[in-house]
């Protein structure tokens, strides 16, 4: 299963001839390639998978996605598992 996560673009720059950015994923900041979304602007959200921004989405949609993730995390905690159904003692830590 593949997942794409929304990130807020907080910096745009060029690296090795590619449009790159730093994105904030609900508190975690990482880089992504922005070549597939040349229209993205600072402050907008991009859906990112495997380090590549695939589409631009509005803040409302990004917040809905974060809310669903939070529901998933809370449900998993009640079950004593991580979000993939693994017991916490078997779960890998990031």
Secondary structure, DSSP 8 states (H G I E B T S, - for coil): ----EEEEEEEEEEETTEEEEEEEETTEEEEEE-GGGTT--TT-EEEEETTEEEEEE-HHHHHHHHHHHHHHHHHHHHHTB-TTS-BGGG----
